[in-house]
Amino acid sequence: MFEIFRAKGGGYFWHLKAGNGEKLCHSEVYTTKQAAQAGIEAVKRIAPGAPVYDRA
């Protein structure tokens, strides 16, 4: 699930959480809530087809 938060210094950011509640990743701070929501939509759209590069 995605959760949107208000940043202390202003703006908004989101966390992507697993089913067990563990935070998987977080976003940058966006200036508006709408921009944060657009970031979530971009991740939803792009992530399923994103390649994985093993650089280990």
N, CA, C and O atoms as a Maestro MAE file, in Angstrom:
{
 s_m_m2io_version
 :::
 2.0.0
}

f_m_ct {
 s_m_title
 :::
 protein
 m_atom[224] {
  # First column is atom index #
  i_m_mmod_type
  r_m_x_coord
  r_m_y_coord
  r_m_z_coord
  i_m_residue_number
  s_m_chain_name
  s_m_pdb_residue_name
  s_m_pdb_atom_name
  i_m_atomic_number
  :::
  1 25 0.833 -1.166 0.000 1 A "MET " " N  " 7
  2 3 0.000 0.000 0.000 1 A "MET " " CA " 6
  3 2 0.885 1.239 0.000 1 A "MET " " C  " 6
  4 15 2.045 1.191 0.410 1 A "MET " " O  " 8
  5 25 0.331 2.325 -0.456 2 A "PHE " " N  " 7
  6 3 1.006 3.615 -0.419 2 A "PHE " " CA " 6
  7 2 0.379 4.456 0.683 2 A "PHE " " C  " 6
  8 15 -0.838 4.439 0.872 2 A "PHE " " O  " 8
  9 25 1.219 5.193 1.410 3 A "GLU " " N  " 7
  10 3 0.750 6.138 2.411 3 A "GLU " " CA " 6
  11 2 1.351 7.501 2.097 3 A "GLU " " C  " 6
  12 15 2.547 7.604 1.824 3 A "GLU " " O  " 8
  13 25 0.534 8.544 2.132 4 A "ILE " " N  " 7
  14 3 1.002 9.905 1.890 4 A "ILE " " CA " 6
  15 2 1.101 10.627 3.229 4 A "ILE " " C  " 6
  16 15 0.206 10.540 4.069 4 A "ILE " " O  " 8
  17 25 2.216 11.345 3.406 5 A "PHE " " N  " 7
  18 3 2.478 12.094 4.631 5 A "PHE " " CA " 6
  19 2 2.773 13.551 4.295 5 A "PHE " " C  " 6
  20 15 3.194 13.876 3.185 5 A "PHE " " O  " 8
  21 25 2.543 14.417 5.271 6 A "ARG " " N  " 7
  22 3 2.923 15.816 5.143 6 A "ARG " " CA " 6
  23 2 4.310 15.968 5.767 6 A "ARG " " C  " 6
  24 15 4.531 15.545 6.902 6 A "ARG " " O  " 8
  25 25 5.238 16.567 5.033 7 A "ALA " " N  " 7
  26 3 6.602 16.768 5.528 7 A "ALA " " CA " 6
  27 2 6.635 17.909 6.542 7 A "ALA " " C  " 6
  28 15 5.881 18.874 6.417 7 A "ALA " " O  " 8
  29 25 7.491 17.804 7.527 8 A "LYS " " N  " 7
  30 3 7.598 18.832 8.563 8 A "LYS " " CA " 6
  31 2 7.975 20.189 7.980 8 A "LYS " " C  " 6
  32 15 7.483 21.219 8.442 8 A "LYS " " O  " 8
  33 25 8.835 20.201 6.983 9 A "GLY " " N  " 7
  34 3 9.280 21.451 6.387 9 A "GLY " " CA " 6
  35 2 8.364 21.952 5.284 9 A "GLY " " C  " 6
  36 15 8.659 22.953 4.632 9 A "GLY " " O  " 8
  37 25 7.261 21.263 5.076 10 A "GLY " " N  " 7
  38 3 6.334 21.603 4.004 10 A "GLY " " CA " 6
  39 2 6.432 20.595 2.879 10 A "GLY " " C  " 6
  40 15 7.486 19.995 2.667 10 A "GLY " " O  " 8
  41 25 5.359 20.409 2.171 11 A "GLY " " N  " 7
  42 3 5.311 19.453 1.080 11 A "GLY " " CA " 6
  43 2 4.772 18.107 1.532 11 A "GLY " " C  " 6
  44 15 4.286 17.956 2.654 11 A "GLY " " O  " 8
  45 25 4.866 17.138 0.640 12 A "TYR " " N  " 7
  46 3 4.303 15.812 0.863 12 A "TYR " " CA " 6
  47 2 5.262 14.750 0.347 12 A "TYR " " C  " 6
  48 15 6.031 14.992 -0.583 12 A "TYR " " O  " 8
  49 25 5.209 13.565 0.963 13 A "PHE " " N  " 7
  50 3 5.986 12.422 0.505 13 A "PHE " " CA " 6
  51 2 5.178 11.160 0.744 13 A "PHE " " C  " 6
  52 15 4.173 11.184 1.454 13 A "PHE " " O  " 8
  53 25 5.616 10.060 0.155 14 A "TRP " " N  " 7
  54 3 4.887 8.808 0.340 14 A "TRP " " CA " 6
  55 2 5.830 7.678 0.698 14 A "TRP " " C  " 6
  56 15 7.029 7.727 0.423 14 A "TRP " " O  " 8
  57 25 5.257 6.658 1.318 15 A "HIS " " N  " 7
  58 3 5.936 5.387 1.591 15 A "HIS " " CA " 6
  59 2 5.177 4.298 0.851 15 A "HIS " " C  " 6
  60 15 3.950 4.339 0.754 15 A "HIS " " O  " 8
  61 25 5.904 3.335 0.335 16 A "LEU " " N  " 7
  62 3 5.314 2.102 -0.182 16 A "LEU " " CA " 6
  63 2 5.563 1.045 0.873 16 A "LEU " " C  " 6
  64 15 6.709 0.794 1.246 16 A "LEU " " O  " 8
  65 25 4.492 0.419 1.359 17 A "LYS " " N  " 7
  66 3 4.604 -0.578 2.413 17 A "LYS " " CA " 6
  67 2 4.144 -1.953 1.931 17 A "LYS " " C  " 6
  68 15 3.239 -2.079 1.107 17 A "LYS " " O  " 8
  69 25 4.797 -2.969 2.473 18 A "ALA " " N  " 7
  70 3 4.433 -4.360 2.193 18 A "ALA " " CA " 6
  71 2 3.192 -4.728 2.998 18 A "ALA " " C  " 6
  72 15 2.755 -3.963 3.858 18 A "ALA " " O  " 8
  73 25 2.639 -5.870 2.725 19 A "GLY " " N  " 7
  74 3 1.454 -6.345 3.424 19 A "GLY " " CA " 6
  75 2 1.647 -6.481 4.925 19 A "GLY " " C  " 6
  76 15 0.684 -6.387 5.686 19 A "GLY " " O  " 8
  77 25 2.892 -6.702 5.360 20 A "ASN " " N  " 7
  78 3 3.174 -6.837 6.788 20 A "ASN " " CA " 6
  79 2 3.469 -5.489 7.447 20 A "ASN " " C  " 6
  80 15 3.799 -5.440 8.632 20 A "ASN " " O  " 8
  81 25 3.351 -4.388 6.683 21 A "GLY " " N  " 7
  82 3 3.567 -3.057 7.231 21 A "GLY " " CA " 6
  83 2 4.985 -2.537 7.114 21 A "GLY " " C  " 6
  84 15 5.260 -1.390 7.465 21 A "GLY " " O  " 8
  85 25 5.897 -3.381 6.620 22 A "GLU " " N  " 7
  86 3 7.288 -2.953 6.482 22 A "GLU " " CA " 6
  87 2 7.430 -1.940 5.349 22 A "GLU " " C  " 6
  88 15 6.876 -2.132 4.266 22 A "GLU " " O  " 8
  89 25 8.174 -0.861 5.600 23 A "LYS " " N  " 7
  90 3 8.395 0.153 4.568 23 A "LYS " " CA " 6
  91 2 9.383 -0.383 3.541 23 A "LYS " " C  " 6
  92 15 10.499 -0.773 3.884 23 A "LYS " " O  " 8
  93 25 8.964 -0.398 2.278 24 A "LEU " " N  " 7
  94 3 9.814 -0.892 1.199 24 A "LEU " " CA " 6
  95 2 10.613 0.237 0.561 24 A "LEU " " C  " 6
  96 15 11.780 0.055 0.213 24 A "LEU " " O  " 8
  97 25 9.989 1.399 0.405 25 A "CYS " " N  " 7
  98 3 10.687 2.542 -0.163 25 A "CYS " " CA " 6
  99 2 9.918 3.817 0.162 25 A "CYS " " C  " 6
  100 15 8.785 3.779 0.643 25 A "CYS " " O  " 8
  101 25 10.563 4.944 -0.114 26 A "HIS " " N  " 7
  102 3 9.924 6.233 0.126 26 A "HIS " " CA " 6
  103 2 10.248 7.176 -1.026 26 A "HIS " " C  " 6
  104 15 11.178 6.946 -1.799 26 A "HIS " " O  " 8
  105 25 9.481 8.209 -1.118 27 A "SER " " N  " 7
  106 3 9.651 9.160 -2.216 27 A "SER " " CA " 6
  107 2 10.472 10.361 -1.784 27 A "SER " " C  " 6
  108 15 10.853 10.506 -0.623 27 A "SER " " O  " 8
  109 25 10.726 11.203 -2.749 28 A "GLU " " N  " 7
  110 3 11.257 12.531 -2.479 28 A "GLU " " CA " 6
  111 2 10.126 13.364 -1.880 28 A "GLU " " C  " 6
  112 15 8.988 12.898 -1.809 28 A "GLU " " O  " 8
  113 25 10.422 14.584 -1.452 29 A "VAL " " N  " 7
  114 3 9.382 15.489 -0.971 29 A "VAL " " CA " 6
  115 2 8.853 16.279 -2.157 29 A "VAL " " C  " 6
  116 15 9.617 16.916 -2.882 29 A "VAL " " O  " 8
  117 25 7.552 16.233 -2.345 30 A "TYR " " N  " 7
  118 3 6.877 16.962 -3.418 30 A "TYR " " CA " 6
  119 2 6.288 18.250 -2.857 30 A "TYR " " C  " 6
  120 15 5.950 18.319 -1.675 30 A "TYR " " O  " 8
  121 25 6.166 19.253 -3.687 31 A "THR " " N  " 7
  122 3 5.648 20.534 -3.212 31 A "THR " " CA " 6
  123 2 4.145 20.515 -2.972 31 A "THR " " C  " 6
  124 15 3.643 21.282 -2.151 31 A "THR " " O  " 8
  125 25 3.417 19.647 -3.678 32 A "THR " " N  " 7
  126 3 1.968 19.568 -3.515 32 A "THR " " CA " 6
  127 2 1.532 18.120 -3.318 32 A "THR " " C  " 6
  128 15 2.229 17.184 -3.710 32 A "THR " " O  " 8
  129 25 0.375 17.960 -2.708 33 A "LYS " " N  " 7
  130 3 -0.188 16.617 -2.522 33 A "LYS " " CA " 6
  131 2 -0.507 15.989 -3.877 33 A "LYS " " C  " 6
  132 15 -0.334 14.784 -4.060 33 A "LYS " " O  " 8
  133 25 -0.969 16.797 -4.818 34 A "GLN " " N  " 7
  134 3 -1.282 16.287 -6.153 34 A "GLN " " CA " 6
  135 2 -0.028 15.747 -6.841 34 A "GLN " " C  " 6
  136 15 -0.089 14.744 -7.551 34 A "GLN " " O  " 8
  137 25 1.103 16.411 -6.630 35 A "ALA " " N  " 7
  138 3 2.360 15.930 -7.220 35 A "ALA " " CA " 6
  139 2 2.773 14.604 -6.582 35 A "ALA " " C  " 6
  140 15 3.269 13.716 -7.276 35 A "ALA " " O  " 8
  141 25 2.576 14.459 -5.273 36 A "ALA " " N  " 7
  142 3 2.874 13.194 -4.604 36 A "ALA " " CA " 6
  143 2 1.985 12.080 -5.145 36 A "ALA " " C  " 6
  144 15 2.457 10.967 -5.374 36 A "ALA " " O  " 8
  145 25 0.708 12.372 -5.351 37 A "GLN " " N  " 7
  146 3 -0.216 11.389 -5.919 37 A "GLN " " CA " 6
  147 2 0.192 11.017 -7.340 37 A "GLN " " C  " 6
  148 15 0.075 9.857 -7.734 37 A "GLN " " O  " 8
  149 25 0.669 11.989 -8.111 38 A "ALA " " N  " 7
  150 3 1.139 11.707 -9.470 38 A "ALA " " CA " 6
  151 2 2.385 10.825 -9.427 38 A "ALA " " C  " 6
  152 15 2.565 9.969 -10.293 38 A "ALA " " O  " 8
  153 25 3.245 11.025 -8.430 39 A "GLY " " N  " 7
  154 3 4.413 10.157 -8.263 39 A "GLY " " CA " 6
  155 2 4.021 8.725 -7.982 39 A "GLY " " C  " 6
  156 15 4.627 7.794 -8.512 39 A "GLY " " O  " 8
  157 25 3.011 8.541 -7.150 40 A "ILE " " N  " 7
  158 3 2.504 7.189 -6.870 40 A "ILE " " CA " 6
  159 2 1.975 6.551 -8.149 40 A "ILE " " C  " 6
  160 15 2.269 5.390 -8.435 40 A "ILE " " O  " 8
  161 25 1.208 7.295 -8.904 41 A "GLU " " N  " 7
  162 3 0.660 6.754 -10.150 41 A "GLU " " CA " 6
  163 2 1.766 6.388 -11.129 41 A "GLU " " C  " 6
  164 15 1.654 5.393 -11.845 41 A "GLU " " O  " 8
  165 25 2.833 7.181 -11.169 42 A "ALA " " N  " 7
  166 3 3.970 6.873 -12.049 42 A "ALA " " CA " 6
  167 2 4.637 5.566 -11.633 42 A "ALA " " C  " 6
  168 15 4.987 4.752 -12.488 42 A "ALA " " O  " 8
  169 25 4.815 5.358 -10.333 43 A "VAL " " N  " 7
  170 3 5.417 4.109 -9.855 43 A "VAL " " CA " 6
  171 2 4.531 2.930 -10.212 43 A "VAL " " C  " 6
  172 15 5.025 1.900 -10.673 43 A "VAL " " O  " 8
  173 25 3.235 3.068 -10.006 44 A "LYS " " N  " 7
  174 3 2.310 1.986 -10.349 44 A "LYS " " CA " 6
  175 2 2.374 1.634 -11.828 44 A "LYS " " C  " 6
  176 15 2.300 0.465 -12.204 44 A "LYS " " O  " 8
  177 25 2.512 2.648 -12.652 45 A "ARG " " N  " 7
  178 3 2.520 2.454 -14.105 45 A "ARG " " CA " 6
  179 2 3.845 1.877 -14.598 45 A "ARG " " C  " 6
  180 15 3.855 0.999 -15.460 45 A "ARG " " O  " 8
  181 25 4.954 2.362 -14.060 46 A "ILE " " N  " 7
  182 3 6.272 2.010 -14.583 46 A "ILE " " CA " 6
  183 2 6.854 0.748 -13.949 46 A "ILE " " C  " 6
  184 15 7.506 -0.036 -14.639 46 A "ILE " " O  " 8
  185 25 6.634 0.536 -12.650 47 A "ALA " " N  " 7
  186 3 7.291 -0.548 -11.922 47 A "ALA " " CA " 6
  187 2 7.056 -1.948 -12.493 47 A "ALA " " C  " 6
  188 15 8.001 -2.737 -12.530 47 A "ALA " " O  " 8
  189 25 5.853 -2.296 -12.939 48 A "PRO " " N  " 7
  190 3 5.668 -3.679 -13.419 48 A "PRO " " CA " 6
  191 2 6.594 -4.069 -14.573 48 A "PRO " " C  " 6
  192 15 6.934 -5.243 -14.716 48 A "PRO " " O  " 8
  193 25 7.000 -3.114 -15.387 49 A "GLY " " N  " 7
  194 3 7.857 -3.437 -16.524 49 A "GLY " " CA " 6
  195 2 9.296 -2.998 -16.355 49 A "GLY " " C  " 6
  196 15 10.085 -3.093 -17.295 49 A "GLY " " O  " 8
  197 25 9.653 -2.514 -15.167 50 A "ALA " " N  " 7
  198 3 11.006 -2.012 -14.954 50 A "ALA " " CA " 6
  199 2 12.008 -3.161 -14.927 50 A "ALA " " C  " 6
  200 15 11.783 -4.165 -14.252 50 A "ALA " " O  " 8
  201 25 13.115 -3.018 -15.660 51 A "PRO " " N  " 7
  202 3 14.131 -4.069 -15.638 51 A "PRO " " CA " 6
  203 2 14.892 -4.062 -14.310 51 A "PRO " " C  " 6
  204 15 14.929 -3.050 -13.610 51 A "PRO " " O  " 8
  205 25 15.495 -5.196 -13.977 52 A "VAL " " N  " 7
  206 3 16.323 -5.307 -12.784 52 A "VAL " " CA " 6
  207 2 17.769 -5.501 -13.249 52 A "VAL " " C  " 6
  208 15 18.057 -6.410 -14.028 52 A "VAL " " O  " 8
  209 25 18.663 -4.657 -12.775 53 A "TYR " " N  " 7
  210 3 20.079 -4.749 -13.088 53 A "TYR " " CA " 6
  211 2 20.823 -5.184 -11.830 53 A "TYR " " C  " 6
  212 15 20.877 -4.440 -10.850 53 A "TYR " " O  " 8
  213 25 21.396 -6.387 -11.855 54 A "ASP " " N  " 7
  214 3 22.137 -6.899 -10.717 54 A "ASP " " CA " 6
  215 2 23.556 -6.364 -10.815 54 A "ASP " " C  " 6
  216 15 24.325 -6.790 -11.676 54 A "ASP " " O  " 8
  217 25 23.901 -5.442 -9.945 55 A "ARG " " N  " 7
  218 3 25.228 -4.817 -9.974 55 A "ARG " " CA " 6
  219 2 26.111 -5.307 -8.819 55 A "ARG " " C  " 6
  220 15 27.105 -4.676 -8.461 55 A "ARG " " O  " 8
  221 25 25.716 -6.447 -8.252 56 A "ALA " " N  " 7
  222 3 26.498 -6.985 -7.125 56 A "ALA " " CA " 6
  223 2 27.742 -7.704 -7.607 56 A "ALA " " C  " 6
  224 15 28.513 -8.216 -6.795 56 A "ALA " " O  " 8
  :::
 }
 m_bond[223] {
  # First column is bond index #
  i_m_from
  i_m_to
  i_m_order
  :::
  1 1 2 1
  2 2 3 1
  3 3 4 2
  4 3 5 1
  5 5 6 1
  6 6 7 1
  7 7 8 2
  8 7 9 1
  9 9 10 1
  10 10 11 1
  11 11 12 2
  12 11 13 1
  13 13 14 1
  14 14 15 1
  15 15 16 2
  16 15 17 1
  17 17 18 1
  18 18 19 1
  19 19 20 2
  20 19 21 1
  21 21 22 1
  22 22 23 1
  23 23 24 2
  24 23 25 1
  25 25 26 1
  26 26 27 1
  27 27 28 2
  28 27 29 1
  29 29 30 1
  30 30 31 1
  31 31 32 2
  32 31 33 1
  33 33 34 1
  34 34 35 1
  35 35 36 2
  36 35 37 1
  37 37 38 1
  38 38 39 1
  39 39 40 2
  40 39 41 1
  41 41 42 1
  42 42 43 1
  43 43 44 2
  44 43 45 1
  45 45 46 1
  46 46 47 1
  47 47 48 2
  48 47 49 1
  49 49 50 1
  50 50 51 1
  51 51 52 2
  52 51 53 1
  53 53 54 1
  54 54 55 1
  55 55 56 2
  56 55 57 1
  57 57 58 1
  58 58 59 1
  59 59 60 2
  60 59 61 1
  61 61 62 1
  62 62 63 1
  63 63 64 2
  64 63 65 1
  65 65 66 1
  66 66 67 1
  67 67 68 2
  68 67 69 1
  69 69 70 1
  70 70 71 1
  71 71 72 2
  72 71 73 1
  73 73 74 1
  74 74 75 1
  75 75 76 2
  76 75 77 1
  77 77 78 1
  78 78 79 1
  79 79 80 2
  80 79 81 1
  81 81 82 1
  82 82 83 1
  83 83 84 2
  84 83 85 1
  85 85 86 1
  86 86 87 1
  87 87 88 2
  88 87 89 1
  89 89 90 1
  90 90 91 1
  91 91 92 2
  92 91 93 1
  93 93 94 1
  94 94 95 1
  95 95 96 2
  96 95 97 1
  97 97 98 1
  98 98 99 1
  99 99 100 2
  100 99 101 1
  101 101 102 1
  102 102 103 1
  103 103 104 2
  104 103 105 1
  105 105 106 1
  106 106 107 1
  107 107 108 2
  108 107 109 1
  109 109 110 1
  110 110 111 1
  111 111 112 2
  112 111 113 1
  113 113 114 1
  114 114 115 1
  115 115 116 2
  116 115 117 1
  117 117 118 1
  118 118 119 1
  119 119 120 2
  120 119 121 1
  121 121 122 1
  122 122 123 1
  123 123 124 2
  124 123 125 1
  125 125 126 1
  126 126 127 1
  127 127 128 2
  128 127 129 1
  129 129 130 1
  130 130 131 1
  131 131 132 2
  132 131 133 1
  133 133 134 1
  134 134 135 1
  135 135 136 2
  136 135 137 1
  137 137 138 1
  138 138 139 1
  139 139 140 2
  140 139 141 1
  141 141 142 1
  142 142 143 1
  143 143 144 2
  144 143 145 1
  145 145 146 1
  146 146 147 1
  147 147 148 2
  148 147 149 1
  149 149 150 1
  150 150 151 1
  151 151 152 2
  152 151 153 1
  153 153 154 1
  154 154 155 1
  155 155 156 2
  156 155 157 1
  157 157 158 1
  158 158 159 1
  159 159 160 2
  160 159 161 1
  161 161 162 1
  162 162 163 1
  163 163 164 2
  164 163 165 1
  165 165 166 1
  166 166 167 1
  167 167 168 2
  168 167 169 1
  169 169 170 1
  170 170 171 1
  171 171 172 2
  172 171 173 1
  173 173 174 1
  174 174 175 1
  175 175 176 2
  176 175 177 1
  177 177 178 1
  178 178 179 1
  179 179 180 2
  180 179 181 1
  181 181 182 1
  182 182 183 1
  183 183 184 2
  184 183 185 1
  185 185 186 1
  186 186 187 1
  187 187 188 2
  188 187 189 1
  189 189 190 1
  190 190 191 1
  191 191 192 2
  192 191 193 1
  193 193 194 1
  194 194 195 1
  195 195 196 2
  196 195 197 1
  197 197 198 1
  198 198 199 1
  199 199 200 2
  200 199 201 1
  201 201 202 1
  202 202 203 1
  203 203 204 2
  204 203 205 1
  205 205 206 1
  206 206 207 1
  207 207 208 2
  208 207 209 1
  209 209 210 1
  210 210 211 1
  211 211 212 2
  212 211 213 1
  213 213 214 1
  214 214 215 1
  215 215 216 2
  216 215 217 1
  217 217 218 1
  218 218 219 1
  219 219 220 2
  220 219 221 1
  221 221 222 1
  222 222 223 1
  223 223 224 2
  :::
 }
}
